[in-house]
């Protein structure tokens, strides 16, 4: 059995030991020299699962995908200089999506910054606007000193205590606040020396979670308002699967005064919910919007995709808006009245047992409208040509369940919102910042951890933007990419005021003639090309029958037809 080695540098030993103590065992490392002490410490540890990803931007989103599934921090390790800045898109996504990441950036000592030394930038506090904690550690002078040199020993002791405390606070913040933290770690050379036993035993400060119970007075006031209201709307944004217990979903569904609207990313399924919001509200008149306007709005989860529901609730505001979340509440509709800082299940368990069922036709009236919309939806799709909308219909019908579905931004997730998906799907999308960067990398990291096969549905710009995601030795054999290639950013074609000019097609739509075949050949991914409706269904059946290699199916749709089909879709819903 191989004997474990440790970096000779105590600071590296401290970080690895405290990560271990707090259960942080998934480590994504990008190659470099300045981060060698951390790389040695983590890769030599038998209980650390380490992944090597060259491209730091891809590495960060890959780690985000792992953390998205585990709900525990994943550590990132990079060298000094611009490597760190490539983490920023994923750091921002993690910040807004409440995903815990631990950024461990190796650095030069303070006196080497801004003097013309190579591979140095100002790394301290670089993520301050999008981070839940920043720890700037002290350098350690790793040189031979005499036992009589008490001043050096005292300085090293003080540095060790400072570093231990800062590392503890940062790691604890990642765990309790479910967000990204940054630990900047300056190292002196030599960087590669090792020892066979640790030279320090850092103190582990326990993780203490803060609770914010709802006061009796607030609960009584909310119950009075709730029980008196005849029009109550529950809107659920991004949620991890099983965030809200089925029993509470059923209880809400059984109240005729409660209309529940769910997004594709909410992972909440019930026959009496509105699961395609834009399909319901887009064709409504002003009078119908007034009828839909709730007295009480109760929201759960994170970001909401639908621009239309945001516009509706900002114009037809409820009397009260309550948001339930342990961490934060956004005033998305400019009428937030209460932030209940507990988990949805804790709130609903206590709240619903004291509510009264109110007799009203509010819910049933809108369920009837929803059912009519679904009929018109089916009729329209039966006659549309082979376009993006038709592709999404076929794809969702033929993805086997159970399945983890990862959606890219931006048209992909919006098309998905128009369909009722299988309850066996667990749906994820990077909606914190809603960027196209990193969708594939995130999906691969998530697929590595998921207990079901994973399918990424992506558009061409998002896929090619993150093509380095495939430079990855950790892609599971059950991972599938469905790439819908409409030769540009088709989402821009539906925007008002666009004109078919060279400026438009080059600088907005970004027209191109790329395909993914050569990328797949380079990275060993099975490739299938589809150009017609007749070929799509058998191609999907074929790729899902195989589980011996990652696969990509590239579906080509007409660039100049998709926008018209989608615009007409909403006209045919009434």
PyMOL commands that set and color helices and strands:
alter all, ss='L'
color gray80, all
select helices_A, chain A and resi 10-21+36-44+56-70+81-97+110-112+128-130+150-177+216-228+246-253+264-266+277-281+286-292+307-315+344-352+362-383+388-398+411-416+439-449+460-465+467-470+490-494+502-507+517-523+533-544+562-571
alter helices_A, ss='H'
color red, helices_A
select strands_A, chain A and resi 6-7+26-29+49-52+74-78+101-107+133-136+181-186+194-195+232-236+258-262+296-300+320-324+338-340+403-407+425-429+454-459+479-485+526-530+551-556
alter strands_A, ss='S'
color yellow, strands_A
deselect
rebuild
show_as cartoon
